């Protein structure tokens, strides 16, 4: 069962949990993948509720988003096993089925093809309506050096290979899995 919510009534909780780590889940065909994130934004753009995620070029999640531009944001609501966040942030879905390995419970979504994760019950269903690769020439050097140290020391910004793409997901449904 799902309890429908107004996402902005839970914005404080969502942003606090984001700092600790939440899951972004993607799906192509029968392949479901989930990845930990701690970068994201919740807001309004084009008069629509938006959750923006930032995914590095080399991530399996990016490959799946390019094939199916939908995702769920899965947020803890109560006690969670912190090792799930750690595991999903350090293992690649290319090599391992994280959902199966962690014995996570899938919950079919209402409006999109990508499921939620019952263990992270506060769920946002999102459809990508815009994406943009970060322009490294516009990122200050100190930030480049902090977050892309192997890239920030190069002479030319065009050498950077693992920058993030921002995916703006329109939130089409929000609920708590009960």
C-alpha positions in Angstrom: 0.0 0.0 0.0 1.2 3.6 -0.7 0.3 6.8 1.1 0.3 9.7 -1.4 2.2 12.7 -0.3 2.8 16.3 -1.2 6.6 16.2 -1.8 7.2 19.7 -0.5 5.6 18.8 2.9 8.5 16.4 3.2 11.2 18.6 1.7 13.1 19.1 4.9 13.3 15.3 5.5 14.3 14.6 1.9 17.1 17.1 2.0 18.4 15.9 5.4 18.5 12.3 4.2 20.1 13.3 0.9 23.1 14.6 2.8 23.5 11.2 4.4 22.7 9.3 1.1 19.6 8.2 -0.7 19.1 5.8 -3.6 18.4 6.6 -7.2 16.9 3.6 -9.1 16.8 3.1 -12.8 15.5 0.3 -15.0 15.9 -0.9 -18.6 13.9 -4.0 -19.7 14.1 -6.3 -16.7 17.4 -4.8 -15.4 16.9 -2.8 -12.2 19.9 -0.8 -10.8 20.2 1.4 -7.7 22.9 3.8 -6.8 23.6 5.9 -3.7 23.7 9.7 -4.2 24.2 12.6 -1.9 24.1 15.3 -4.5 20.7 16.5 -5.7 18.3 19.3 -5.7 14.6 19.6 -4.9 12.7 22.5 -6.3 10.4 24.0 -8.9 11.3 24.8 -12.5 9.0 25.5 -15.4 6.1 25.4 -12.8 6.8 21.8 -12.2 8.2 20.0 -9.1 11.7 18.8 -10.0 14.3 16.6 -8.4 17.7 17.0 -10.1 20.3 14.2 -9.9 24.0 14.4 -10.9 25.5 11.3 -12.4 29.1 10.8 -13.5 29.8 9.9 -17.1 31.2 6.5 -16.3 28.4 5.2 -14.2 26.1 2.4 -15.2 23.2 4.5 -13.9 24.0 7.0 -16.7 23.9 4.3 -19.3 20.4 3.2 -18.1 19.1 6.8 -17.9 20.1 7.4 -21.5 18.1 4.3 -22.5 15.1 5.0 -20.2 14.8 8.6 -19.0 12.9 7.7 -15.8 14.1 7.2 -12.2 12.9 6.9 -8.7 14.4 8.6 -5.7 14.2 6.2 -2.7 14.6 7.9 0.7 14.8 6.4 4.2 11.8 7.0 6.4 12.7 5.4 9.7 15.6 3.0 10.5 17.8 1.8 7.7 20.8 -0.4 7.3 23.6 2.1 6.5 25.5 -0.7 4.7 23.0 -0.5 1.9 24.0 3.1 1.1 27.7 2.1 1.3 27.2 -1.0 -0.9 25.2 0.8 -3.5 27.7 3.7 -3.6 30.8 1.5 -4.0 29.6 -1.4 -6.3 28.8 -1.1 -10.0 25.6 -2.4 -11.4 27.6 -3.5 -14.5 29.2 -6.3 -12.4 26.6 -7.1 -9.8 22.8 -7.1 -9.3 22.7 -4.9 -6.2 19.0 -5.4 -5.7 19.4 -9.2 -5.6 22.6 -9.1 -3.7 21.1 -7.0 -0.9 17.7 -8.8 -1.0 16.0 -5.4 -1.5 12.2 -5.5 -2.0 10.9 -3.9 -5.3 7.7 -1.9 -5.3 6.1 -1.2 -8.7 5.6 2.4 -9.5 2.3 4.1 -10.2 3.2 6.2 -13.3 6.6 5.1 -14.5 8.4 1.9 -15.4 11.1 2.2 -12.7 10.3 0.6 -9.3 10.7 1.9 -5.8 12.6 0.2 -3.0 10.4 -0.8 0.0 13.4 -0.5 2.5 13.6 3.2 1.4 9.9 3.9 1.5 9.6 7.6 0.7 9.5 7.5 -3.1 9.6 10.1 -5.8 8.8 9.0 -9.3 10.6 11.2 -11.8 10.6 11.6 -15.6 13.6 13.3 -17.1 12.5 16.5 -18.9 16.0 18.1 -19.3 19.6 17.0 -19.0 22.9 18.9 -19.3 26.5 17.9 -19.0 28.4 20.2 -16.6 30.6 22.8 -18.4 34.0 22.3 -16.7 35.1 25.8 -17.9 32.4 27.3 -15.6 33.4 25.3 -12.5 35.8 27.2 -10.1 39.3 25.7 -9.8 39.0 25.0 -6.1 35.8 23.0 -6.7 37.4 21.1 -9.6 40.4 20.3 -7.4 38.2 19.1 -4.5 35.7 16.9 -6.4 37.7 16.0 -9.5 41.3 16.1 -8.3 42.7 13.8 -11.0 40.9 16.0 -13.5 41.4 19.4 -12.0 45.2 19.3 -12.2 45.2 18.9 -16.0 46.1 21.8 -18.1 43.0 21.7 -20.3 39.4 21.4 -19.1 38.7 19.5 -22.3 40.8 16.6 -20.9 38.1 15.9 -18.2 36.4 12.6 -18.8 34.3 11.8 -15.8 32.3 15.0 -15.1 28.6 14.9 -14.1 25.5 15.2 -16.1 22.5 16.9 -14.4 19.2 15.1 -15.0 16.1 17.2 -14.2 13.4 14.8 -13.2 9.8 16.1 -13.1 8.3 14.5 -10.0 5.1 12.9 -11.3 4.2 11.0 -8.1 5.3 10.9 -4.5 4.3 8.5 -1.7 5.4 6.5 1.3 5.4 2.7 0.8 3.6 1.2 3.8 
